């Protein structure tokens, strides 16, 4: 019986894979003159999972600067949270608006 050995095969070309990370999107809360600050705080806590303190600070930023970033997510998550927050606002009779921007 003969034993054959297999020589190692060397590949001259390197195969490189470039992995592209998914794009991230900011969900912005837009200021309006009709939605109470307490409701905005509740939305930030309930939908975007902010603490009470950060929700208060962000609400003041939204009020003073016209908008504020509620969170940064993948496209699908950002869209879902924006729809959830908008639906809750409309169900309570408030015109609070949200906007998505690519980071």
Biopython code that builds the backbone (N, CA, C, O; Angstrom):
import numpy as np
from Bio.PDB.StructureBuilder import StructureBuilder

atoms = [
    (1, "UNK", "N", (0.826, -1.162, 0.000)),
    (1, "UNK", "CA", (0.000, 0.000, 0.000)),
    (1, "UNK", "C", (0.882, 1.241, 0.000)),
    (1, "UNK", "O", (1.859, 1.319, 0.745)),
    (2, "UNK", "N", (0.535, 2.200, -0.832)),
    (2, "UNK", "CA", (1.344, 3.402, -0.908)),
    (2, "UNK", "C", (0.625, 4.563, -0.226)),
    (2, "UNK", "O", (-0.598, 4.691, -0.278)),
    (3, "UNK", "N", (1.401, 5.363, 0.388)),
    (3, "UNK", "CA", (0.847, 6.529, 1.063)),
    (3, "UNK", "C", (1.181, 7.762, 0.251)),
    (3, "UNK", "O", (2.343, 8.017, -0.064)),
    (4, "UNK", "N", (0.140, 8.536, -0.089)),
    (4, "UNK", "CA", (0.346, 9.764, -0.845)),
    (4, "UNK", "C", (0.183, 10.950, 0.096)),
    (4, "UNK", "O", (-0.672, 10.943, 0.982)),
    (5, "UNK", "N", (0.981, 11.928, -0.099)),
    (5, "UNK", "CA", (0.837, 13.143, 0.706)),
    (5, "UNK", "C", (0.321, 14.256, -0.187)),
    (5, "UNK", "O", (0.698, 14.373, -1.353)),
    (6, "UNK", "N", (-0.537, 15.055, 0.381)),
    (6, "UNK", "CA", (-1.081, 16.193, -0.355)),
    (6, "UNK", "C", (-0.320, 17.428, 0.082)),
    (6, "UNK", "O", (-0.275, 17.774, 1.263)),
    (7, "UNK", "N", (0.268, 18.073, -0.888)),
    (7, "UNK", "CA", (0.988, 19.297, -0.578)),
    (7, "UNK", "C", (-0.020, 20.419, -0.328)),
    (7, "UNK", "O", (-1.099, 20.451, -0.918)),
    (8, "UNK", "N", (0.360, 21.328, 0.554)),
    (8, "UNK", "CA", (-0.512, 22.468, 0.827)),
    (8, "UNK", "C", (-0.619, 23.347, -0.406)),
    (8, "UNK", "O", (0.361, 23.593, -1.109)),
    (9, "UNK", "N", (-1.798, 23.798, -0.639)),
    (9, "UNK", "CA", (-2.034, 24.687, -1.767)),
    (9, "UNK", "C", (-1.991, 26.117, -1.249)),
    (9, "UNK", "O", (-2.695, 26.466, -0.301)),
    (10, "UNK", "N", (-1.181, 26.920, -1.863)),
    (10, "UNK", "CA", (-1.061, 28.306, -1.459)),
    (10, "UNK", "C", (-1.856, 29.164, -2.426)),
    (10, "UNK", "O", (-1.741, 29.029, -3.644)),
    (11, "UNK", "N", (-2.651, 30.033, -1.870)),
    (11, "UNK", "CA", (-3.447, 30.946, -2.690)),
    (11, "UNK", "C", (-2.758, 32.298, -2.680)),
    (11, "UNK", "O", (-2.519, 32.890, -1.628)),
    (12, "UNK", "N", (-2.448, 32.766, -3.866)),
    (12, "UNK", "CA", (-1.756, 34.044, -3.974)),
    (12, "UNK", "C", (-2.707, 35.232, -3.771)),
    (12, "UNK", "O", (-2.302, 36.274, -3.256)),
    (13, "UNK", "N", (-3.931, 35.073, -4.165)),
    (13, "UNK", "CA", (-4.883, 36.171, -4.052)),
    (13, "UNK", "C", (-5.534, 36.139, -2.681)),
    (13, "UNK", "O", (-5.947, 35.092, -2.183)),
    (14, "UNK", "N", (-5.608, 37.300, -2.102)),
    (14, "UNK", "CA", (-6.297, 37.398, -0.818)),
    (14, "UNK", "C", (-7.740, 37.815, -1.085)),
    (14, "UNK", "O", (-8.009, 38.714, -1.881)),
    (15, "UNK", "N", (-8.616, 37.172, -0.432)),
    (15, "UNK", "CA", (-10.032, 37.526, -0.555)),
    (15, "UNK", "C", (-10.357, 38.444, 0.615)),
    (15, "UNK", "O", (-10.234, 38.067, 1.780)),
    (16, "UNK", "N", (-10.767, 39.639, 0.280)),
    (16, "UNK", "CA", (-11.096, 40.571, 1.357)),
    (16, "UNK", "C", (-12.587, 40.868, 1.325)),
    (16, "UNK", "O", (-13.183, 41.073, 0.267)),
    (17, "UNK", "N", (-13.154, 40.883, 2.487)),
    (17, "UNK", "CA", (-14.566, 41.190, 2.628)),
    (17, "UNK", "C", (-14.688, 42.509, 3.356)),
    (17, "UNK", "O", (-14.128, 42.709, 4.434)),
    (18, "UNK", "N", (-15.422, 43.385, 2.747)),
    (18, "UNK", "CA", (-15.688, 44.641, 3.423)),
    (18, "UNK", "C", (-17.106, 44.580, 3.962)),
    (18, "UNK", "O", (-18.066, 44.384, 3.216)),
    (19, "UNK", "N", (-17.214, 44.746, 5.233)),
    (19, "UNK", "CA", (-18.519, 44.702, 5.872)),
    (19, "UNK", "C", (-18.974, 46.127, 6.121)),
    (19, "UNK", "O", (-18.293, 46.913, 6.780)),
    (20, "UNK", "N", (-20.127, 46.438, 5.585)),
    (20, "UNK", "CA", (-20.675, 47.773, 5.768)),
    (20, "UNK", "C", (-21.696, 47.731, 6.893)),
    (20, "UNK", "O", (-22.657, 46.964, 6.847)),
    (21, "UNK", "N", (-21.481, 48.551, 7.886)),
    (21, "UNK", "CA", (-22.416, 48.610, 8.999)),
    (21, "UNK", "C", (-23.703, 49.283, 8.549)),
    (21, "UNK", "O", (-23.677, 50.163, 7.689)),
    (22, "UNK", "N", (-24.827, 48.876, 9.123)),
    (22, "UNK", "CA", (-26.091, 49.510, 8.740)),
    (22, "UNK", "C", (-26.093, 50.991, 9.121)),
    (22, "UNK", "O", (-25.515, 51.395, 10.129)),
    (23, "UNK", "N", (-26.749, 51.769, 8.298)),
    (23, "UNK", "CA", (-26.836, 53.199, 8.587)),
    (23, "UNK", "C", (-27.710, 53.415, 9.810)),
    (23, "UNK", "O", (-28.623, 52.638, 10.091)),
    (24, "UNK", "N", (-27.411, 54.488, 10.530)),
    (24, "UNK", "CA", (-28.149, 54.825, 11.748)),
    (24, "UNK", "C", (-29.002, 56.061, 11.473)),
    (24, "UNK", "O", (-28.639, 56.915, 10.664)),
    (25, "UNK", "N", (-30.130, 56.140, 12.154)),
    (25, "UNK", "CA", (-31.064, 57.238, 11.956)),
    (25, "UNK", "C", (-31.441, 57.870, 13.284)),
    (25, "UNK", "O", (-31.701, 57.184, 14.272)),
    (26, "UNK", "N", (-31.465, 59.207, 13.280)),
    (26, "UNK", "CA", (-31.874, 59.961, 14.456)),
    (26, "UNK", "C", (-33.378, 60.173, 14.382)),
    (26, "UNK", "O", (-33.920, 60.498, 13.326)),
    (27, "UNK", "N", (-34.045, 59.985, 15.517)),
    (27, "UNK", "CA", (-35.458, 60.335, 15.605)),
    (27, "UNK", "C", (-35.522, 61.670, 16.343)),
    (27, "UNK", "O", (-35.140, 61.776, 17.508)),
    (28, "UNK", "N", (-36.013, 62.680, 15.637)),
    (28, "UNK", "CA", (-36.117, 64.023, 16.203)),
    (28, "UNK", "C", (-37.543, 64.287, 16.650)),
    (28, "UNK", "O", (-38.501, 63.916, 15.971)),
    (29, "UNK", "N", (-37.670, 64.931, 17.794)),
    (29, "UNK", "CA", (-38.967, 65.391, 18.278)),
    (29, "UNK", "C", (-39.028, 66.879, 17.956)),
    (29, "UNK", "O", (-38.130, 67.640, 18.317)),
    (30, "UNK", "N", (-40.098, 67.287, 17.275)),
    (30, "UNK", "CA", (-40.241, 68.674, 16.869)),
    (30, "UNK", "C", (-41.145, 69.422, 17.850)),
    (30, "UNK", "O", (-42.164, 68.888, 18.289)),
    (31, "UNK", "N", (-40.778, 70.635, 18.186)),
    (31, "UNK", "CA", (-41.537, 71.437, 19.137)),
    (31, "UNK", "C", (-42.848, 71.916, 18.508)),
    (31, "UNK", "O", (-42.909, 72.211, 17.315)),
    (32, "UNK", "N", (-43.888, 71.987, 19.332)),
    (32, "UNK", "CA", (-45.123, 72.644, 18.931)),
    (32, "UNK", "C", (-45.671, 73.384, 20.152)),
    (32, "UNK", "O", (-45.232, 73.158, 21.279)),
    (33, "UNK", "N", (-46.624, 74.258, 19.910)),
    (33, "UNK", "CA", (-47.153, 75.086, 21.001)),
    (33, "UNK", "C", (-48.388, 74.489, 21.668)),
    (33, "UNK", "O", (-48.992, 75.130, 22.528)),
    (34, "UNK", "N", (-48.770, 73.278, 21.287)),
    (34, "UNK", "CA", (-50.016, 72.707, 21.792)),
    (34, "UNK", "C", (-49.830, 71.490, 22.694)),
    (34, "UNK", "O", (-50.665, 71.232, 23.561)),
    (35, "UNK", "N", (-48.761, 70.750, 22.504)),
    (35, "UNK", "CA", (-48.542, 69.532, 23.287)),
    (35, "UNK", "C", (-47.933, 69.882, 24.638)),
    (35, "UNK", "O", (-46.900, 70.551, 24.688)),
    (36, "UNK", "N", (-48.554, 69.442, 25.745)),
    (36, "UNK", "CA", (-48.006, 69.734, 27.075)),
    (36, "UNK", "C", (-46.654, 69.057, 27.288)),
    (36, "UNK", "O", (-46.408, 67.968, 26.769)),
    (37, "UNK", "N", (-45.794, 69.700, 28.044)),
    (37, "UNK", "CA", (-44.454, 69.167, 28.316)),
    (37, "UNK", "C", (-44.528, 67.821, 29.024)),
    (37, "UNK", "O", (-43.703, 66.943, 28.769)),
    (38, "UNK", "N", (-45.495, 67.647, 29.901)),
    (38, "UNK", "CA", (-45.628, 66.372, 30.624)),
    (38, "UNK", "C", (-45.897, 65.216, 29.664)),
    (38, "UNK", "O", (-45.408, 64.105, 29.869)),
    (39, "UNK", "N", (-46.678, 65.484, 28.614)),
    (39, "UNK", "CA", (-46.948, 64.436, 27.631)),
    (39, "UNK", "C", (-45.683, 64.091, 26.857)),
    (39, "UNK", "O", (-45.421, 62.917, 26.594)),
    (40, "UNK", "N", (-44.897, 65.097, 26.491)),
    (40, "UNK", "CA", (-43.639, 64.859, 25.785)),
    (40, "UNK", "C", (-42.713, 64.018, 26.666)),
    (40, "UNK", "O", (-42.065, 63.091, 26.180)),
    (41, "UNK", "N", (-42.649, 64.334, 27.937)),
    (41, "UNK", "CA", (-41.835, 63.562, 28.884)),
    (41, "UNK", "C", (-42.317, 62.112, 28.925)),
    (41, "UNK", "O", (-41.509, 61.183, 28.921)),
    (42, "UNK", "N", (-43.635, 61.924, 28.965)),
    (42, "UNK", "CA", (-44.193, 60.561, 28.993)),
    (42, "UNK", "C", (-43.838, 59.780, 27.726)),
    (42, "UNK", "O", (-43.524, 58.592, 27.798)),
    (43, "UNK", "N", (-43.889, 60.444, 26.567)),
    (43, "UNK", "CA", (-43.523, 59.790, 25.306)),
    (43, "UNK", "C", (-42.040, 59.403, 25.324)),
    (43, "UNK", "O", (-41.674, 58.293, 24.937)),
    (44, "UNK", "N", (-41.200, 60.327, 25.776)),
    (44, "UNK", "CA", (-39.755, 60.047, 25.815)),
    (44, "UNK", "C", (-39.435, 58.893, 26.758)),
    (44, "UNK", "O", (-38.540, 58.093, 26.487)),
    (45, "UNK", "N", (-40.162, 58.811, 27.858)),
    (45, "UNK", "CA", (-39.939, 57.711, 28.805)),
    (45, "UNK", "C", (-40.527, 56.402, 28.285)),
    (45, "UNK", "O", (-39.880, 55.357, 28.356)),
    (46, "UNK", "N", (-41.741, 56.459, 27.768)),
    (46, "UNK", "CA", (-42.439, 55.239, 27.368)),
    (46, "UNK", "C", (-41.945, 54.631, 26.070)),
    (46, "UNK", "O", (-41.707, 53.425, 26.000)),
    (47, "UNK", "N", (-41.790, 55.446, 25.051)),
    (47, "UNK", "CA", (-41.427, 54.932, 23.729)),
    (47, "UNK", "C", (-39.914, 54.851, 23.556)),
    (47, "UNK", "O", (-39.394, 53.866, 23.032)),
    (48, "UNK", "N", (-39.208, 55.899, 24.001)),
    (48, "UNK", "CA", (-37.775, 55.979, 23.746)),
    (48, "UNK", "C", (-36.918, 55.555, 24.941)),
    (48, "UNK", "O", (-35.690, 55.600, 24.873)),
    (49, "UNK", "N", (-37.566, 55.145, 26.032)),
    (49, "UNK", "CA", (-36.895, 54.568, 27.215)),
    (49, "UNK", "C", (-35.889, 55.500, 27.900)),
    (49, "UNK", "O", (-34.840, 55.056, 28.368)),
    (50, "UNK", "N", (-36.217, 56.784, 27.954)),
    (50, "UNK", "CA", (-35.384, 57.726, 28.702)),
    (50, "UNK", "C", (-35.749, 57.661, 30.182)),
    (50, "UNK", "O", (-36.860, 57.271, 30.539)),
    (51, "UNK", "N", (-34.811, 58.043, 31.034)),
    (51, "UNK", "CA", (-35.133, 58.193, 32.452)),
    (51, "UNK", "C", (-35.933, 59.482, 32.600)),
    (51, "UNK", "O", (-35.994, 60.293, 31.675)),
    (52, "UNK", "N", (-36.542, 59.667, 33.759)),
    (52, "UNK", "CA", (-37.333, 60.871, 33.981)),
    (52, "UNK", "C", (-36.462, 62.122, 33.845)),
    (52, "UNK", "O", (-36.890, 63.121, 33.267)),
    (53, "UNK", "N", (-35.257, 62.065, 34.372)),
    (53, "UNK", "CA", (-34.363, 63.232, 34.342)),
    (53, "UNK", "C", (-33.934, 63.573, 32.917)),
    (53, "UNK", "O", (-33.969, 64.739, 32.522)),
    (54, "UNK", "N", (-33.529, 62.565, 32.142)),
    (54, "UNK", "CA", (-33.099, 62.858, 30.769)),
    (54, "UNK", "C", (-34.282, 63.292, 29.910)),
    (54, "UNK", "O", (-34.125, 64.121, 29.014)),
    (55, "UNK", "N", (-35.465, 62.741, 30.175)),
    (55, "UNK", "CA", (-36.664, 63.143, 29.437)),
    (55, "UNK", "C", (-36.994, 64.611, 29.716)),
    (55, "UNK", "O", (-37.376, 65.345, 28.805)),
    (56, "UNK", "N", (-36.850, 65.040, 30.971)),
    (56, "UNK", "CA", (-37.100, 66.449, 31.317)),
    (56, "UNK", "C", (-36.096, 67.358, 30.611)),
    (56, "UNK", "O", (-36.476, 68.378, 30.035)),
    (57, "UNK", "N", (-34.828, 66.992, 30.654)),
    (57, "UNK", "CA", (-33.796, 67.808, 30.015)),
    (57, "UNK", "C", (-34.015, 67.887, 28.503)),
    (57, "UNK", "O", (-33.880, 68.957, 27.909)),
    (58, "UNK", "N", (-34.349, 66.769, 27.891)),
    (58, "UNK", "CA", (-34.580, 66.744, 26.455)),
    (58, "UNK", "C", (-35.822, 67.555, 26.085)),
    (58, "UNK", "O", (-35.835, 68.232, 25.058)),
    (59, "UNK", "N", (-36.849, 67.491, 26.903)),
    (59, "UNK", "CA", (-38.060, 68.275, 26.659)),
    (59, "UNK", "C", (-37.758, 69.769, 26.683)),
    (59, "UNK", "O", (-38.283, 70.519, 25.860)),
    (60, "UNK", "N", (-36.926, 70.203, 27.608)),
    (60, "UNK", "CA", (-36.530, 71.612, 27.648)),
    (60, "UNK", "C", (-35.710, 71.984, 26.415)),
    (60, "UNK", "O", (-35.865, 73.080, 25.877)),
    (61, "UNK", "N", (-34.844, 71.087, 25.966)),
    (61, "UNK", "CA", (-34.065, 71.328, 24.747)),
    (61, "UNK", "C", (-35.005, 71.464, 23.548)),
    (61, "UNK", "O", (-34.838, 72.364, 22.725)),
    (62, "UNK", "N", (-35.984, 70.579, 23.451)),
    (62, "UNK", "CA", (-36.952, 70.627, 22.355)),
    (62, "UNK", "C", (-37.709, 71.953, 22.393)),
    (62, "UNK", "O", (-37.894, 72.598, 21.361)),
    (63, "UNK", "N", (-38.142, 72.353, 23.576)),
    (63, "UNK", "CA", (-38.895, 73.593, 23.736)),
    (63, "UNK", "C", (-38.055, 74.817, 23.368)),
    (63, "UNK", "O", (-38.538, 75.722, 22.688)),
    (64, "UNK", "N", (-36.808, 74.844, 23.816)),
    (64, "UNK", "CA", (-35.957, 76.016, 23.601)),
    (64, "UNK", "C", (-35.321, 76.079, 22.214)),
    (64, "UNK", "O", (-35.150, 77.165, 21.660)),
    (65, "UNK", "N", (-34.973, 74.928, 21.655)),
    (65, "UNK", "CA", (-34.238, 74.907, 20.385)),
    (65, "UNK", "C", (-35.089, 74.495, 19.183)),
    (65, "UNK", "O", (-34.632, 74.584, 18.043)),
    (66, "UNK", "N", (-36.303, 74.051, 19.425)),
    (66, "UNK", "CA", (-37.191, 73.683, 18.323)),
    (66, "UNK", "C", (-37.226, 72.205, 17.994)),
    (66, "UNK", "O", (-38.175, 71.733, 17.367)),
    (67, "UNK", "N", (-36.207, 71.465, 18.406)),
    (67, "UNK", "CA", (-36.192, 70.015, 18.202)),
    (67, "UNK", "C", (-35.126, 69.393, 19.083)),
    (67, "UNK", "O", (-34.251, 70.086, 19.603)),
    (68, "UNK", "N", (-35.205, 68.086, 19.245)),
    (68, "UNK", "CA", (-34.217, 67.353, 20.031)),
    (68, "UNK", "C", (-34.186, 65.907, 19.584)),
    (68, "UNK", "O", (-35.176, 65.390, 19.066)),
    (69, "UNK", "N", (-33.054, 65.256, 19.782)),
    (69, "UNK", "CA", (-32.878, 63.867, 19.363)),
    (69, "UNK", "C", (-33.395, 62.938, 20.464)),
    (69, "UNK", "O", (-32.865, 62.909, 21.574)),
    (70, "UNK", "N", (-34.439, 62.183, 20.128)),
    (70, "UNK", "CA", (-35.010, 61.231, 21.081)),
    (70, "UNK", "C", (-34.176, 59.953, 21.143)),
    (70, "UNK", "O", (-34.111, 59.299, 22.184)),
    (71, "UNK", "N", (-33.540, 59.601, 20.028)),
    (71, "UNK", "CA", (-32.714, 58.399, 20.003)),
    (71, "UNK", "C", (-32.119, 58.185, 18.621)),
    (71, "UNK", "O", (-32.527, 58.816, 17.646)),
    (72, "UNK", "N", (-31.149, 57.284, 18.557)),
    (72, "UNK", "CA", (-30.487, 56.941, 17.297)),
    (72, "UNK", "C", (-30.565, 55.422, 17.147)),
    (72, "UNK", "O", (-30.134, 54.673, 18.024)),
    (73, "UNK", "N", (-31.126, 54.982, 16.011)),
    (73, "UNK", "CA", (-31.426, 53.569, 15.822)),
    (73, "UNK", "C", (-31.167, 53.163, 14.373)),
    (73, "UNK", "O", (-30.850, 53.994, 13.521)),
    (74, "UNK", "N", (-31.311, 51.857, 14.117)),
    (74, "UNK", "CA", (-31.334, 51.385, 12.738)),
    (74, "UNK", "C", (-32.619, 51.917, 12.096)),
    (74, "UNK", "O", (-33.520, 52.372, 12.800)),
    (75, "UNK", "N", (-32.703, 51.861, 10.777)),
    (75, "UNK", "CA", (-33.850, 52.432, 10.072)),
    (75, "UNK", "C", (-35.175, 51.842, 10.569)),
    (75, "UNK", "O", (-36.124, 52.574, 10.846)),
    (76, "UNK", "N", (-35.225, 50.535, 10.676)),
    (76, "UNK", "CA", (-36.474, 49.863, 11.033)),
    (76, "UNK", "C", (-36.917, 50.230, 12.446)),
    (76, "UNK", "O", (-38.098, 50.483, 12.683)),
    (77, "UNK", "N", (-35.982, 50.259, 13.373)),
    (77, "UNK", "CA", (-36.317, 50.591, 14.759)),
    (77, "UNK", "C", (-36.727, 52.055, 14.863)),
    (77, "UNK", "O", (-37.694, 52.381, 15.552)),
    (78, "UNK", "N", (-35.998, 52.939, 14.184)),
    (78, "UNK", "CA", (-36.326, 54.367, 14.206)),
    (78, "UNK", "C", (-37.725, 54.599, 13.646)),
    (78, "UNK", "O", (-38.511, 55.354, 14.220)),
    (79, "UNK", "N", (-38.029, 53.961, 12.544)),
    (79, "UNK", "CA", (-39.346, 54.113, 11.930)),
    (79, "UNK", "C", (-40.446, 53.596, 12.849)),
    (79, "UNK", "O", (-41.491, 54.231, 12.992)),
    (80, "UNK", "N", (-40.212, 52.456, 13.466)),
    (80, "UNK", "CA", (-41.195, 51.861, 14.376)),
    (80, "UNK", "C", (-41.466, 52.763, 15.579)),
    (80, "UNK", "O", (-42.618, 52.980, 15.953)),
    (81, "UNK", "N", (-40.397, 53.287, 16.183)),
    (81, "UNK", "CA", (-40.562, 54.157, 17.347)),
    (81, "UNK", "C", (-41.244, 55.465, 16.966)),
    (81, "UNK", "O", (-42.051, 55.993, 17.732)),
    (82, "UNK", "N", (-40.926, 55.986, 15.791)),
    (82, "UNK", "CA", (-41.551, 57.220, 15.333)),
    (82, "UNK", "C", (-43.050, 57.012, 15.112)),
    (82, "UNK", "O", (-43.856, 57.863, 15.489)),
    (83, "UNK", "N", (-43.420, 55.903, 14.513)),
    (83, "UNK", "CA", (-44.834, 55.593, 14.288)),
    (83, "UNK", "C", (-45.556, 55.395, 15.612)),
    (83, "UNK", "O", (-46.671, 55.885, 15.795)),
    (84, "UNK", "N", (-44.924, 54.677, 16.539)),
    (84, "UNK", "CA", (-45.536, 54.440, 17.851)),
    (84, "UNK", "C", (-45.774, 55.750, 18.591)),
    (84, "UNK", "O", (-46.841, 55.955, 19.170)),
    (85, "UNK", "N", (-44.784, 56.635, 18.572)),
    (85, "UNK", "CA", (-44.906, 57.919, 19.272)),
    (85, "UNK", "C", (-45.945, 58.818, 18.603)),
    (85, "UNK", "O", (-46.718, 59.487, 19.288)),
    (86, "UNK", "N", (-45.967, 58.838, 17.284)),
    (86, "UNK", "CA", (-46.944, 59.655, 16.555)),
    (86, "UNK", "C", (-48.361, 59.150, 16.804)),
    (86, "UNK", "O", (-49.280, 59.944, 17.008)),
    (87, "UNK", "N", (-48.537, 57.845, 16.789)),
    (87, "UNK", "CA", (-49.857, 57.257, 17.047)),
    (87, "UNK", "C", (-50.339, 57.599, 18.456)),
    (87, "UNK", "O", (-51.498, 57.968, 18.644)),
    (88, "UNK", "N", (-49.457, 57.476, 19.441)),
    (88, "UNK", "CA", (-49.829, 57.819, 20.821)),
    (88, "UNK", "C", (-50.212, 59.297, 20.923)),
    (88, "UNK", "O", (-51.169, 59.647, 21.614)),
    (89, "UNK", "N", (-49.474, 60.147, 20.244)),
    (89, "UNK", "CA", (-49.768, 61.585, 20.268)),
    (89, "UNK", "C", (-51.141, 61.870, 19.674)),
    (89, "UNK", "O", (-51.933, 62.613, 20.253)),
    (90, "UNK", "N", (-51.419, 61.278, 18.522)),
    (90, "UNK", "CA", (-52.713, 61.514, 17.869)),
    (90, "UNK", "C", (-53.861, 60.939, 18.700)),
    (90, "UNK", "O", (-54.932, 61.540, 18.783)),
    (91, "UNK", "N", (-53.636, 59.775, 19.314)),
    (91, "UNK", "CA", (-54.682, 59.164, 20.143)),
    (91, "UNK", "C", (-55.036, 60.029, 21.350)),
    (91, "UNK", "O", (-56.150, 59.952, 21.869)),
    (92, "UNK", "N", (-54.087, 60.853, 21.796)),
    (92, "UNK", "CA", (-54.337, 61.760, 22.917)),
    (92, "UNK", "C", (-54.728, 63.162, 22.441)),
    (92, "UNK", "O", (-54.930, 64.065, 23.252)),
    (93, "UNK", "N", (-54.831, 63.334, 21.133)),
    (93, "UNK", "CA", (-55.278, 64.606, 20.571)),
    (93, "UNK", "C", (-54.206, 65.682, 20.468)),
    (93, "UNK", "O", (-54.519, 66.872, 20.423)),
    (94, "UNK", "N", (-52.930, 65.265, 20.430)),
    (94, "UNK", "CA", (-51.840, 66.241, 20.349)),
    (94, "UNK", "C", (-51.171, 66.184, 18.978)),
    (94, "UNK", "O", (-51.081, 65.113, 18.377)),
    (95, "UNK", "N", (-50.697, 67.338, 18.475)),
    (95, "UNK", "CA", (-50.066, 67.387, 17.153)),
    (95, "UNK", "C", (-48.544, 67.174, 17.172)),
    (95, "UNK", "O", (-47.855, 67.605, 16.247)),
    (96, "UNK", "N", (-48.021, 66.527, 18.194)),
    (96, "UNK", "CA", (-46.579, 66.326, 18.316)),
    (96, "UNK", "C", (-46.049, 65.581, 17.098)),
    (96, "UNK", "O", (-46.584, 64.538, 16.721)),
    (97, "UNK", "N", (-44.992, 66.120, 16.481)),
    (97, "UNK", "CA", (-44.424, 65.529, 15.270)),
    (97, "UNK", "C", (-43.018, 65.022, 15.506)),
    (97, "UNK", "O", (-42.299, 65.497, 16.385)),
    (98, "UNK", "N", (-42.647, 64.042, 14.696)),
    (98, "UNK", "CA", (-41.332, 63.425, 14.756)),
    (98, "UNK", "C", (-40.765, 63.378, 13.346)),
    (98, "UNK", "O", (-41.502, 63.404, 12.361)),
    (99, "UNK", "N", (-39.446, 63.308, 13.269)),
    (99, "UNK", "CA", (-38.770, 63.291, 11.975)),
    (99, "UNK", "C", (-37.544, 62.382, 12.087)),
    (99, "UNK", "O", (-36.887, 62.323, 13.126)),
    (100, "UNK", "N", (-37.254, 61.673, 10.989)),
    (100, "UNK", "CA", (-36.067, 60.829, 10.937)),
    (100, "UNK", "C", (-35.016, 61.488, 10.064)),
    (100, "UNK", "O", (-35.327, 62.035, 9.006)),
    (101, "UNK", "N", (-33.767, 61.434, 10.514)),
    (101, "UNK", "CA", (-32.638, 61.931, 9.718)),
    (101, "UNK", "C", (-31.521, 60.917, 9.791)),
    (101, "UNK", "O", (-31.245, 60.351, 10.849)),
    (102, "UNK", "N", (-30.881, 60.692, 8.656)),
    (102, "UNK", "CA", (-29.735, 59.787, 8.654)),
    (102, "UNK", "C", (-28.592, 60.431, 9.415)),
    (102, "UNK", "O", (-28.317, 61.620, 9.260)),
    (103, "UNK", "N", (-27.928, 59.633, 10.241)),
    (103, "UNK", "CA", (-26.826, 60.150, 11.065)),
    (103, "UNK", "C", (-25.612, 60.436, 10.229)),
    (103, "UNK", "O", (-24.590, 60.877, 10.756)),
]
sb = StructureBuilder()
sb.init_structure("model")
sb.init_model(0)
sb.init_chain("A")
sb.init_seg("    ")
for serial, (resi, resn, name, xyz) in enumerate(atoms, 1):
    if name == "N":
        sb.init_residue(resn, " ", resi, " ")
    sb.init_atom(name, np.array(xyz, "f"), 0.0, 1.0, " ", f" {name:<3s}", serial, name[0])
structure = sb.get_structure()
